[in-house]
Amino acid sequence: MALFPVQPQNSIPQPKMPSPENGQKHPLSRADLDRTRNLVGKVRARFARTLVGQDNLRDSLIVTLVAAGHILIESVPGLAKTTAAQTLATSVSGSFKRVQCTPDLMPSDLVGTQVFDFSAQKFTTIIGPIHANFVLLDEINRSNAKTQSAMLEAMSEGNTTIGGERIALPKPFMVIATQNPIEEEGTYNLPEAQMDRFMMKSQMTYPTADEEQRMLHMLAERGSDTPDFRHPEHDDTISIADVEFLRSASRRVHISDSIVDYAVDLVATSRGAGKHPIQGLSSLVRLGASPRASIALVRIAQANALIAGRDYVIPEDVKLFAHEVLRHRILLTFEALADDVSSDQVIDSMLQAVPVP
């Protein structure tokens, strides 16, 4: 629900399709789009066998994977956050590590440490679980500030530092973090700098009665409450090379100047600027989204267009994931929090205020 009244637009121009003469240097071919459809279909098939409902979360995870970003999943307990993260990670035949974050988790437990080898009379570097293609940080807000700073280096720079030695992380590298918003004891709020490193923040909702019934039937047929990720019944994994192909292909999706301007205007509006500022927004937002949000909107839009089978971006690709990209980057004032105003409501107002190209 939008917070501010917006004057209706008299007319909204239709998006223009990219012409061949102003396309990419290496445009996507039909074979590239067909390969993308086949690869994404395999990942979705695995989700169908492990998760009931939560289609929005599934799409957010896949789009973030293709866009080469990190994702934060937030929900109350029992909604299969960890199962969804494991499903995506194990759908790719790369290395996968799960870290259960606790208040006593130290940076060395995450990135690794150096151990003195008496036989060789030298230090040996032992890398930690963050050195994997896919890292699940379960309940990330339970880790302390020192450990969170180590995570920030890995997410932002793609490497870690152990004993003064910089060690590159494997490629592709993706962090899937989960957090529980209702428990406060023994938790640490994530710094704004680290929140900004997550390309998207997805919020899970309770399943419908029909979905919950389907879930119980699936568990009864499977005979187990948890899927067996180590020994899957179906060979539906994709390779590391496939992931690199998807990420490379998404960067080649055409995005017009008008849609780039649209993404920039959306982000600028959250800061009280832009071509279509919202009156009274400063009383609700104390800090708007950074330019990293503009990058995320464009990358996510390109990835979604590719998954949809298109080699060009339309405005709906930007709007579809605008809430996931912006909700954790908009900091509300105390007045807004006291009035139960959410960042999603602010984003609704932004989407109404900024006209679609």
N, C-alpha and C positions, 0 to 999 in steps of 0.2 A: 504494500500500500504506500503510495507516494505521500510525502509529508507536506508538499507545497503545491498549490494550484498552478497548473501550467496551461498557457493559452494553446488551444489546438492548432496544429499546423494546417494551413489551407491546402497545401498539396505536398506530397512527399515524392520526390523523383525516384524512379525505379533504378536499381543498380545497373551499371553498364558492364557488359561482358568484356573481358580483355580481348583486344584484337591481336592478330598474329604479329603485326609489325612492332607492337610495343610489349610483347611477351618476354619471358625469361630467356636468357642465353641458352639454357638447356631445359626446355619445357618438358613437362611430364608427358610420357607417351601412354597410350591405352594399355600397353603391357604393364607399365608401372602401376597404373590404377587397379588393374586386375590383380596384380601381385599383392597390393595393399589390401584389397578386399579379402583375399584368401588368408593373409596373415592375421588380420583383425578378426576374421571369422573364427580362426582357431582359438584365439584368446577368449572371445565371447563364448565359444562352446565350453571352455573350461569353467568359466563363471557360471554357466547354466547348470553344471554338474555339482558345484560346490556352494552356490549362493542362490537363495530365493528372493526375488524382488531386488530392491536397491539398484535399480537400473541407472539412476543418476550417478551413484557412486561408481558403478562399473565404468560408465562413460568417462567420468572425471579421471579415473585411474588410467584408462587407456590413452586418453588425450594427453595427459601429463607425460606418460611414457614416450609418446611420439614427439611431443614438444621439447623433450630433453630437460624436464624440470623435476622439482621435488614437490611432494604433496603432504599436507597435514589433514588427518581425518579426525573429526571431533564428534562424539556422541556419548550418550549415557551408556552404562555397562550393558552387555548382553545383546548388542545389535550386530555382532560379527565384524567388527572393525578389523581385528587381527586376521580373521578368515579371508576377508576381502583382500587385505594386503598380501597375505601368503599366496592367494590364488594368482594375483598378477605376477608376483616375483617368481613363482615356480612355473609359470607358463612360458618363461624364457629359460633356455638351457644355459644359464650363466650361474655364477656363484651367488649364493644367498645366505645372509646371516641375520639372525634375530637377536636383538639386545633388549632385555627387560630392564628398563631404566628404574633405578632406585636412588634414594638420597645419598647412599654411600658409594655410588658408582663414580669412579675416578677417571680422569682423562686417559691414563695409561691402560685402564680396562677396556677402553674403546678404541684408541688409536694404536696401542702397542707400547713396548718399552724395550730397554736394552738390558741384557743379562750378561754378566761376566763369565766367560768360558775359561775355567782354570787350566784345562788341558791345552788350549791354544793361546792362553794368556792374552785374550782380547775380548772386547765386548761384541756380543751377537745381538742383532736386532730381531725382535719377535713382533711381528705386526699383529694388530688387533682386528676385531670383527668388522670394523668399518671399512676394511680393505676388501670389499666385495662389490659385485655389480649391483646387487640390490640389498639394501640394508633396511630392516624393519626396526624402528625405534619405538618399542611399545611403551605407552605412557611416558612420553618424552618430558612432560612437565614435572615428573618426579625426580629428574636428575638435577644436580646442583649447578650453580653458575659456572664453576670451573669446567665441568664436563660439557655444558652447553657451549662454552667458548670453543672447545675442541671440535664440537660438531659444526660450529659456524665456519671454521677454517676449511673443513672438509667440503661443506656444501658450497662455499663461495669460491674456493680456489682450486678444488679438485685434487688436493694433496694434503698430506699431514706432515708434521714435524716430530721426529723421534730422536732425541739426543742431539739436536742441532742438525739432523739430516732430513732433508725434504724428500718424501717418498710419494710418488704419484699414485693416485687411485686408479683402479682399472676402469676401462671404458667399455660400455656405457656405465655410468654411475648414477644411481637414483636412490634417494632417501624417501621412505614411506613412514611417516610418523603418526602415532595415534595419541590422543589425549582425552581424558575424562573431565568434563567441565563442572561436575557437581561436587567432587571431593576437593577440599582445600587443605586438609591436614597432610603434611609431608609433601607438599607440592611447591613448585617454584614457577612463577609466571615467566613465560618465554620473553626474552628481550625483543623490543621492536625490530632491532637489526636482524635478529634471527628469523622472526616472523616474516620479514620482507624477503627472505631467501626462499621461502616456499612459494612456488609458482601459483598454487591453488590451495584453498582451505575448503574442504568438503564437510558438510554437516549431514549426518545420517538421521533419519526419522524412523518412528516405529512402523513396522509392517502392518498391512491391512489384515483383517481376519482371514481373508482368503489366502493371502501369502503365508500367514502363520500356519494354516492348515496344510498347505503344500509343503512347507518346511518340515512339519512333523511326518508327513507321508514319505518325504525323501529320506529322513533319518531312519524311519522304520525299514525302508527298502535297503538302505546302506548297511544297517546293523551297527552303526557307530555314530556317536554325536559329532565326531570330527572327521574331516576327510583325510585320506592317506596321501599326503603330498609326496612322500618318498617313493611310493610304488603306485602311481596312477594307473587306472584301468585302460585309459586311452592315451595314445601317443599324439597329443595335440600341442606339444611345445614348439616354440619357434626358436631360432638360433640367435646368437649375438649378432651375426652378420645381418640377419633379418631386421633386428632392432636398428642397427646402424643405417640400413637402407631406408627404413621408415622415417628416421630422423632427418636423413639427407633429403629425402623426397619432400618432406613437409616444408623445408626451407626453399624449395623450388616452386612452391605454390604461389601463383600470382596474387599480389595484393595491390590494389589501386591506390593512388595518392589520396583519393577522397575517403577511403576507409581508414587509411593511416591517420588522416586528419580527424576522423571520427573518434578513433581510439585515443588520440592525444587530447581532444576536447573533453572526452569523458573524464580522463584522469585530471586534467586541469580544473574541471568543474568541482572536483572533490576538494581542491585547494582554494576554492573561492575565486578562481580565475576563469580563463577560457572565454570562448565567444558567447556562451550562454550561461552566465553566472546565476546562481539561485539566491534570491534575496532571503536573508535570515539564516543562511547555512552556517555562518561563523558561530552562531549561538549553540550549534549542535556538534560541529566538527572542530576539534582543536588541532588536528594534524591530518592532512589529506594524503593521498597516495603518492608515492615517489615515481620518478621516471621508469623505475624497474617495472612498475605496473603497466606502463604503456608497452614495454617490450613483451611482457607476459601476455597481454591482450592480443598482440599481433601474432606471437608464436602459437598461442592456443587456437586462434582463429585459423591459422594456416593448417595446423594439425587436424582440426575438426573438418575443414574443407576436404583435406586429403582422405580422411576416413569416410566422409560422405560420398566419395567418388568424384570429386571435382578438382580441377587444377586451378581454380580461382576462388577467392574469398568473397563472400557476400556479407552484408551487415549483420545478418542473423548469426553468423559464426562468432562475431564479437559479442553480441548481446547474450548468446546462449550461456556463456560461462562468465559473464561480467560479475555476478555475485561471488562466485568462487574465487575469482582473481582479486577482487577489491575488498571483500568483507574484512579481511585481517590486516589490511593496510590503512583503513580509515579508523582513526582514534577519536572517540566521542568525548564530549565535554561531560563534566559532572552533572550539569543540568539535563543533558540528554539521557544519561544513565538514570537519573532520578525520575525522569518521566517515562522510563521504559521504552525509549527510542532505540531501535537496533540499527546497526550499520546497513542491514539489508533494506530497511525503509529509506535510508539516505540514498542508497544505490538506485532504488525504484524511482526516486525523484530525479536523480541524475539522468536516468534512461528516458524519462519523459521530457526533461528539459532540453536535452541535446537532440536535435533532429537527425533522423536517419538519412545518410547520403543517398 
